Amino acid sequence: MEQQSYDLIVIGGGVLGTFHAYHALKLGKKVLQLEKDNFPVGSTVRNFGQVVPSGMSGKWFQNGVRGLDIYQEIQQEFDLSVRCNGSVYIASDEDEQTLLHELKNYYDTLGYTQQLLSKQEIADKYPAIKDSYAREALFFAQEVSVEPLVMIRRLQEYLQVKFKNYTLRFDAPVIDCAVKGATAEVVLTNGDKLQAEKVILCCGYEFKLLFKELFESSGQIISKLQMMRTKPLKDIGLNGNILTGLTIRRYESFTDNCPSFGRIATPSHYDELKKYGIHILFKMAPDGSIIIGDSHEYANGSRFDDLGFSLDSYINELMLKEAERIVDFDVRQLATSWAGFYAQHADGILEYNIDERIHIRTCIGGKGMTASAGYAEASIAGIYHI
């Protein structure tokens, strides 16, 4: 059995936990990060890899903007797979155009740069978008994308190269975490007992072994999302983060900051799509394949199993039909499809301090890739009273 002491133990090997480790390491802390699996397999790697502060509101927008800077800072030292292709929201009708203009006005007041694109400018910049769909768009040149599975592994490799005080252990499930005198003690399945001044849990939807009663009463919700990836395609004009009309009708930046949002009706052809929480996003990977999605189904955190692990072909078909309305390439040349499971909370994140030694920071939902870097910086500052 190993008995070692650290300044900080981070439980969870995803993006939220890894950025908590990063910001603690920058403070000179000795950090151990524990991941229960052989590599990250949860929400961090089952997403689009879109880093889009423009879709967020309030502190999450600010965390996302700060996250852009952090991604770029690290990218200059170590390739995380960051690509600076921007984000675009494409309006398909007059109501969606109204929301685009209102969001532009809002971001003008914040000094967050964006540009309205005309129908012709959309055709020039994104030739894969159908002329029959696009009416106007709002473009954010400063936003980026990453390749999820690549990014998290390279980020952890960067921490290992950059910081001598960083230890990363895979295949290290934690079965107990408790206060022991002046420190916190973490126990692994192999019997190792590890001590630290502080422990931070960033465990996503996996909470059955640690603080089960607390999590069951926390209000945690699990969202199941379906996504698809095409085979590599040639000469597809679709660079960057592509967000479309249903996204404009869903993202909190629009719901919170556009005065007309509550007065806009849902067209009948969107009714069934909204029933399954569908809004269509596209992102091209470096190999030319296109990720298409996504949908949203929900269950209480303690009933995660009710969502099941199978893919609903009917939901995928709804998404493909809507995608065909938007783009002019064959979206049915699919290579794979999968489901992602995201832990969410009504407060945007679950923050709970067992005491001054054990801290829970999880349930960041679909904001993880965009907001984790900036949020973790503020979280570490708060935990260490900086």
Secondary structure, 3 states (H helix, E strand, C coil): CCEEEEEEEEECCCHHHHHHHHHHHHCCCCEEEECCCCCCCCHHHCCCCEECHHHCCHHHHHHHHHHHHHHHHHHHHCCCCCECCCEEEEECCHHHHHHHHHHHHHHHHHCCCCEEECHHHHHHHCCCECCCCCCEEEEECCCEECCHHHHHHHHHHHHHHHCCCEEEECCCCEEEEEEECCEEEEEECCCCEEEEEEEEECCCCCCCCCCHHHHHCCCCEEEEEEEEEECCCCCCCCCCEEECHHHHCCCHHHHHHCCCHHHCCCCHHHHHHHHCCCCCEEEECCCCCEEEECCCEEEEHHHHHHHCCCCCHHHHHHHHHHHHHHECCCCCCEEEEEEEEEEECCCCCEEEECCCCEEEEECCHHHHHHHHHHHHHHHHHHHCCC
